[in-house]
Amino acid sequence: MKKYLMIGQIVKPQGVRGEVKVAPATDDPERFCELPHVYLDEKGEKQLKVLSGRVREGYAFLTLEGISDRDQAEGLRNVFLYIDRENAVKLPEGRYYISDLIGMDVKDEAGNALGKLTDVFQAGGNDVYEVRGNRVFRFPALKRALVSVDVENAVMVLDASELSRIAVYDDED
């Protein structure tokens, strides 16, 4: 399980006083307005205090400590922003951070290895999980297909019979 979670990407400077425009990677852009600080790397080595935040048209606009002009803000273009788990939103039962899912070992209920979860597509009604192993396949993240998801040990167990009904394999015509 990762200690730091990616929450967005700085897309450009906003104005001349160092504010940055952030494309959120979260369900709730308003959340940016309440953050005490952000990290500029996934190891938590570069922390910046959030001085102010606002949201407009689905983007977050942040003023960060030490970034006081457009040139400094330009230096942050395309930088991903992270938060520590302490400041992350607590998810309800059965909901997971995508970053915790990516890289999980995927098995069936008999313990047979199916591969690693390599991607999560947010297509609308249900997320779609991609697994790469001996075969590459995708399946909708339905409760009836998920026997268990163990974030701590990075293992997902699937119902093989349900998977046979809903999975789409790359090697099938």
WODAUR-V446035 format. One line per field, one symbol per residue. ss: DSSP state (h for helix, s for strand, l for the rest). phi: phi as a letter, one per 30 degrees, with the letter a starting at -180 (. if undefined). A space follows every 50 residues. Layout:
ss = ???
phi = ???
This chain:
ss = lllsssssssssssllllssssssllllhhhhhhllssslllllllssss ssssssllsssssslllllhhhhhlllllssssshhhllllllllllhhh hlllssssllllssssssssssllllsssssslllssssslllllsssss llllsssslhhhhhhhlssllll
phi = .ddccdclbdcadbiccjdbccddcbdbeeeddcddabccbdcidbcbdd daabbahiccbccceiccbddddddceiddcbbddecdddddeicbdedd dejddcbcddjddckcdcabccckebdcccbcadbcbbaddcedccdabc dechbcccddddeddcdccdccc
